[in-house]
Amino acid sequence: MGFGLAVIAVLLWVWCGVLLAMPYEVGPGFSGSTRKCEARLLTDEGTANVGRIQAPCADERDWPKVLAVLGLSVPVSVAACALITYGSLSFRMSKHAAALAGLRESDAREEKEKEEEKDGEKEKGRDGE
């Protein structure tokens, strides 16, 4: 789930980059023709909040809309990082616990074998008397 959220966050960042760096067209307005607009990042004009009627390009892609996309990616990125970290840590801890259980089991087996050897030696010593 963390990797899925990370993919969504990356897509939001790419979408924000496209909105800022790619030229675009504004659909037919009062004149009935489309208008080509330069990339929002490269323009010298203000935002649509300036209130010019002759600025359909600024009205189409205003800074608050682009920043909203960027702002939406922040909580998604944080959640993705948290889930990936939690999953990775859980996986490593379970591997560590399994390794410790294996070591304890092998230690118990070795102790049992040593005790059996000692018992076998004691019985040989009693039989020889």
N, C-alpha and C positions, 0 to 999 in steps of 0.2 A: 504494500500500500504506500510505503514511503517513496519507492521509486516511481510509482504512478503519479504521486503528488509532485515529485521533482520534475517529471516530464511536463506536467501541467504548468508549473512555474516557469520552465524554460520556454514553453510555447507562449506564455504571457509576455515574457521578456522579448521574444522574437517579434510578437505582434506589436509591442510598443516600439521596437526598432523600426519595423516596417512603417508604422504610422508616422514616425519622425523622419526617416531617411528616404522614403520613396516618393517620387512625384505621383500625383493623382489627378483625377478629373472630377469636376463638379457637374452634376446632372443638369438638365435643361431648367433654366430659371424663367425669368420674364421674357427673355429674348428668344427662348426656344432652342438655344444651341448649348453644347457642352463647353466647358472652359477648362484648359489644362492649368494646373497649379504646380508650383515648384515644391520641393520637399519642405515640410514644416520646420525642420531643423535649420535649413539654410535660408529661410526668409528673414527679411529685416523688418517686416511689419509686426504690429502688436497682435494681441489676441482678439478674438471675436467680441470680447467684453468692451472693446473700445467703442463699438456701436456704429461703425461705418456701414452704410447700406451697400456700397460698391465693393465690399470685401467678401464675396461668397466663398473664397478659398479659406479665409480665416474662420468663417462660420462653419465650414464643413469639418475641419480638424482643428479644434481649439485645444490649447494646452491643458485645461482641466480634464478633458476627456482622456488625453494621452496619459496624464499623471494618474488618473483613476485606474487605468489598466496596470500601470506600474505599481500603484499602491495595493492593488488586489493581489499582485504576485508576492508581496512581502509575507503575509500570514501563511500563504500556501508554501512558500520556501521554508519558513520556520517550522511548520508542521512536518514537511518532508524531511528536513534535517533531523528533527527529533525522532521521527519514526525509524529512519535509517540507523541512527545511532543506537536507539533502543534495541532494534532487531539484531544489529551486529554485536552488541554487548551481550544480549541474551544467548546468541549462538556461541560466542566464545566462552561464556560462563558454563553452558551446558557441556561443551567439549572438555573444559577443565574439570568439571564435576565427574564426568565419565572417566577421565584419565585418573583422577584420585580414587575412584571406586575400583578401577582395575588394579591400581597399586596396592590398595588395602587387601583386595582379594588375593593377589599374588603373595603378599606378606603373610596372610593367614595360611595359605597353602604351604609356604615354606616352613612356617612354624610347626604346622601339623606334621610335615615330613620329618623335621628334626626330632619331634617328640616320638614319632614312630620308630626312628632309628635308635633313639636312646632306650626305648622300651625293648627293642629287639636285642640290643647289646646287653641289657640287664638280664633278659631271659637266657641268653647264651652263657652269661656268667653264672647263672644259677644252675643251668644244665651241666656245666663243666665241674661243679663242686661235688 
